[in-house]
Amino acid sequence: MAAKRPTSNGLHPRLRAAEKRLIERYDHVTAIPNRLLFLSDFKRLRGRSGKGRLLALLTLCDARHYNEILRALGHAFSEEFVRAGLERLREMLPPEIAVYHVSVLSFAFVIEHEGTDVPELAREIADGFAHDLVVDDIPVRTKVGLGLMPLQAAAMDPAEVLRAVLVAAQDSRRSDAGIAFYNNRSDAAHRRAFTLLADLPKALKAKERQLSLAFQPRVDMATGACHGAEALLRWRHPTLGNVPPAEFIPLAEQTALIHPLTDWVLDHALAAAARLRDAGHRLKISVNASPLNLSEPGFDDKLFWALDKHGLETSALEIEFTEGTMAANQERATRQLERIRKAGIRVAIDDFGTGFSNLSYLRAIPADVLKIDQSFIRPLTVADSFMVQQILAMAHGLGLDVCAEGIETAEAFGLLRSLGCDEGQGYHIGRPMPEADLLHWLGGEYALAM
């Protein structure tokens, strides 16, 4: 049988395949073994039963900081930054320890250690990165995370181990020492967050209506008349049950999912407003907007289109946003809010008192209503009403109406009314309720202690 001929580059096919495998298993930036070779070497790295070993994973900084470096100084500098991080790490490791470049910013290695305490070597590494890396004479700040995970002799999936120790490295950024062991509870939280993000697009389209709205009434404090309601999003997950908005909305804001989610809320809230109008109740429905919504080009046009779709006047809608919105997207958010207000949609600053509360901030925001956060209202008594009085005076001085959130007692309602608060919402007035219950509530004899 004739031997195979050499390829055009002079290499035998087997040699060429071996060369390809070698290239695939070494990182082109650092020239050290990469993730594929780590997975291949894992059984050897894990060692034998009875010998204590820890898998360590070091991340040089978070992705946002790295992107800032990349934007400001370019790819070549960013790669030099990674190489400088590897060089510093190697200076602190014994020469026999193999280092693997398992992701853009992460290096994995195995150290021998018995017990559950933090190894001294790990502390030395974390301390060694306390100083800036100098790249091309430019000092670059690092915020390393060092994750640790014991390697057991039992069968373990190497990819899963690498994922778990990466979770530990991410958790370590929340500790002063910058070091963390793998924690199953924290990992479960990460997995739950991933599940929610993966299932949210399905919920937006689900025929079984996983998503729903609850409506909390808002009343005129002087007369007790209900003139509006806030639309509050609810999610009943098919396996996880009721998921709090405070859990899944921040996750959606980290992705593009916040845009279709806000669209869903807007469409369903205005549809409810139209049905309530047809039943004889002209309520202003408040919808919460994310900072990302107000920085989205054409968000104002989207509001006008949705109102037209449901045959509603602009006065039927109020947009609420938190204080942090403007701090991050001042110019575009201001333009959008000015156009929204000019068209007749009311604008409310939500959760006032929890963020950038200052006079210059308030003067710059195109708004109609300031909503005092419930943390000021729930414990409200005559003795501690000073802060609320100051907020009321400041808002009224700027021409803003004030709505108090979290009114839970008749005493708090009466005190806020005597102080001149314009609007209110809370359990004393009405709990968040489905549309059908709100219609019944509006048609009944609801009464407030005036």
N, C-alpha and C positions, 0 to 999 in steps of 0.2 A: 504493500500500500504506500503510495507516494506521500511524502511529508508535505504539510501545508506550507505554502509559500509565505515569506515575510510580507508584511503590509507595506504600503507605499512609504511609510515613514521609517522603514527599516526594522520594525519590531515584530516579533512573532505574535500572533493573536493572543496567546496566553500571557505573554509579557505585557502586551497592551492592556489586557483586562486587569492584570495585577496593578499596573500603573494607574488605571482609572479608579480602582478601589482605594488605592493609597491617596489619591487626590481628594476623593470624596470624604475621607475620614480625617482630614487635617484642615484646620481653619486657615483661610487665605490671609487673614489680617494678622494673626498672631503666630502662625506656623506651628501651632501645638494641636494635639488631638482634639477632635470636636465631639459633638453630642453622639454621632453615630458610633464612634470608637468607644466612647464611654459605655454605651449600651452593650457593645460587643464585649468589653472588658469587665462588665459588672460582676460576673460570677467570681472572677479572680480577685477583684477589689473587695468584695464582700468578705472573703476569707472563710476560715473554717469555724465550726461551732466552738464556743467557749472563749473566743478571742474578741475582746471588746473593740469595736470599730465604729467610727462616726463618719457619715457622709456630711461634708460641709459644702455649702454653696454661698459664694460671695457675689453680691451685685454691687457694682461700682456706684450707681446712683439710680434715681427713678427715671422712668422713660421721659417724663416731661422735661427734666433738667437736661437729659441727653439731647432731646430735640432742640432745646434752646442753644446748646453748644453747636449742634449741627447747622442750625439756621444762621448763627452769627459767624461761625468760623469755618464751616465747610466740612466735606467728607474726609479729606486728608487729615485735618486737625483732629477730627473725631476719632479716627482710627489710631492716631498717635496717642490720644487720651486713653484708649483701651489698652494699647501696648504698654503705656506707662503704668497703668493699674496692674497689669500682669507682672511687670518688672518689680514693682514694690511688693506684691504678694510673694513672688519667688524669693525675694530677699529675706523673708521671714519664715519660709518653709524649709525643712530639711531637704537636701538635694534629691533624696531617693523618692520623695512624694511626687507622683504624677499629677499634673494639672490639666484639666479639660475645659475647653472654651465651649460651653454648652448653649449659650445664647449670646446675643450682641453684647450684653453688659454683665454676663454671669460666668463665673469660673467654679468648677466643681473639683473636689479632691477628697481623699479619704485619710483620716488620721486615726491612730490607735488610742483608745481611751476607755478605761473602765469606770463604771459608776454613772450617776445621773447629773453630776455637777458640770459646770461649764469648764472645758479644758483651759489650762493656762495659755496654750498656743492660740486658742480662739480669741482670748482677751488681748493677747499681744498683737494679733492681726487687726482687730477692731481699733486698738489704740494707734497702730501704725498708720491707719488711714485717717487719723484725726487732723493731719496737716494736708494742705492742698497738694495736688499733683502739679508739677511744673512741666508744661508742654510748650516747647518753642519759646521759652522764657516767659510764658504766661501762666500764672497760678490759676488752677481750676479747682473749684470746691467739689469734694466728693461727699456723698452721704451714703456710706456703704451699709448694706444689710447683710448679716451673716446668719444663715439658717443651718441648723444641725439636726441630724436624724440618725438614731442608732441603726446599725445594719445587723439584722438577725440572720442566723444561719438557715432559717426556714426559707422555702421558696418565695421569692419576691419578684414582682414585675419591675424591671429596671426603669421603664418609662414612668410608671406610677410613683416609684421612689423619687425620681428626679422632680416630678411635679410636686410631690409632697414637701420636699426640702425647699423648693422655690416658694411655696406658701409660707414656710417658716422664715425664709429670708425677707419676704414682704412684711410679715408680722414683726420682724425685728426692728423695722423702722419706727415702730411706735414705742420702743423701749429706749431708755437713756443709754444703755450699754451697746445698742446696735446688734445684739445677739439674741436669738430665740431658738428653742427646741421646737420641733414639730409638735403641734397641738391638734388633737383630733377634733376638738370642739370648734376651734378656729377654722379648720379645714372644712368642717361640716357647714359653717357659715358661708365660706367661699363657694362650696358646691351648691348650696341653696340659692345664692345670688346668681350663679350661672344658670341654674334651672329656671329661675324666674325670668331672666333675660331671654333664654331660649324659648320659653313658653308664652311670653307676652305677645309676640306676633300672632300666635294661634288664638289667644284670647281676644284679640281685636277682631278676628274673623269668625269666632266660634258661634255656631247656631244656638248653642245652649245658653248663650248670654252670660258668660263668666263675669264680664264687666257690667257694672250698673252704677247709677247715680243715686245719691241720697241728697235731700234738700233740707238745709237748715234755715228756718225763717229769720228774717231781719225786720225789726220794728222801729217805728218812730218813738223815741223815748218820751216825747211830750204827750202823745195821744195814745200810744200803744197799738196803733194801726200797723198791720203788716204790709209793707210795700215792696218787699223783695225776699230773695232766698239765695243762699250760696250753694252751688252745685259741688258736691264732694264725691270723688271717685271711689268706688269700692271694687275689689277683685276677690271673687270666690274661686280659688284654684281647685281643679278637679281632684287633686291628691293632697295638696297642702292646706286646703281649707281657706279661711279668710286671711288674706295677706294685707297688712296695714299699708296705707298709702305712703306713710313715712319710710317704708322699707323699699317699695318697688319704684316709686317715682324718682328718687335720687339715682337709682340704677339706670332707669330709662334716660335720665339727663346725661349720663356718661356715654350714651350712644345716640344714634339717629332715631331711635324709637320714640323719643319724646315728641317728635313732630306728628306722627300718625296718632299718638296717644292723645295729644291736645286736640287734634282734629276730631277724634271720636267724642271727647268730652263736649266740645263746642257744638257738634252736630246734635248730640242727644240732649244737651241742656236746652238748646233753642227749640228743639222739637217739643220738649216738655213745656217750655214757655208758651208756645203757640197753642198747645192743648189747654193750658190753664187759662189763657186769654179767651179761648172759645167757651170755656166754662164760666166766664165772667170775672176772672181774676187777672188783672193786668199787673204782673209782678216784674220787677227788674231782676234778672238772673245774673248772679256773679259767677264768673269762670276764672280759675287760677291759670295764669300764664307763667311759663318757665322763662328764666333769663335767655335760654336758647331760642325761645319763640320770638322774643322781642328783638333778637339779633338776626332773625331769619328775614331775608328780603321778601317783601310782599305779604308779611303777616297781617298788616292792616287791611289789605285788599281781601285776604282770606276771611276776615271778620265780616266785611261788608257783603261778600258773596254768600256767606252762611246765613246772614240775616235776611237777605233777599230770597234765598231758597225757602225759608220758613215763613215768609210774608210778614216779617216783624220790622218795626221801626228801630232805629239805632238806640232809642231810649230804653229798649227792652233788655239791653246788655250792659254789664259792667265787667271790666277786666281788672283782676287783682294780680299784683306782683309783689315780691318781697324786696326789701331794701337793697340786697346784694345785687339785684339785676342791674341797676344803674352803675354801680361801682365797676362792673366788668365791661359793660357795653354802652358807655355814656352817649356817644354821638348818634349811633343808629337807633338805640332805644328811645332817645329823646325825640327824634324825628317821627318815629312810629307813633309814640304816645301823643304828640302834638296833633297829628293827623286824625288819630282815633278820637280824641276829645273834640276836635273841631267838627267832626261828623255827628257828634251827639252821644257817643258811647262814653259812659262814665269810667274813670280810672281811679283805682283804689290802691293805696300802699298798704300791703298786708303785713301782719306780725311786727308792727312798729315797736321798737324798743329792744329788739334782739340782734340788731346789726349795726349799720352805720348811722346811728341816730344823731344827727346834728343839724343845726339851723341852715347852714350853707347847702347841705345836701337837699333838705326839703325845699328850699327856694328854687333849686335848679330843676326839680322834677315837675313835669306837667301832670298834675293829679287833681282830683276833686275830693277824695275821701282819704282819711287816715284811720286805719284800723289798729287800735291799741291791742297789743298781744295779750293773750289770756293770762300770762304769768303775772301781769300787773292787776288783773281784775278778779281772779278767783279768790285771792286772800283779802280782798278789799274791805277795809273798815274805815271809819271816820279818822282813826288815829294814824293810819298809814296812807291816806289819800293825797298826800302832798305831791308825789310824783305825777299822779294822774291829773291833778289840777294844773300842773305846769305844762303837761303835754296838751291838755285842752286849750290853755291860754295860747301856747305857741301855735297850734294848728289853726285855731280861730283867727289869730293875728295874721296868718298867711292865707286866709280865705278858704280853709279846708273844713269840710264837715268831719265829724269824728264818730266812728263806730267802735263800741267796746265789745270785744270778744270774750267768751267764757263767763257770762253772767249766770250764776248758778243759784242765787238766793234773792228773795224779795228785798232784803236789806241792801244788797249791792245794787240792785236795780234802782231802788229809791234814792240811794246816795248819788249814783251817776246822773240820774235825772235832775237832782237838786244842783249838781255841779255844772249842768248845762250840756251834758253829752247829747249828741244828736240822734244816734242810732245805736242799736244793741242786738246782740245775738248770744245764745247760750242755752243751757239746759232749762233754766228757769222760764225761758220764753218758749223754746221748743227744741227737741232733740233732732238730729239729722234723721230724715224719714224718706221712704219711697214716695214717688210722685202721687200714687193713689192715696196714701196716708196724708200727704200735704193737702190734697184737695179736700179730704174729709176734715182736716184740721181747720182749713180756711172757711169751710162751710159751717163749722160748729160754733159753739159759743166759747171761744178761747178768751180768757180774761187774765189780765196782769195786775199785780199789786201796784197801784199807782201812787 
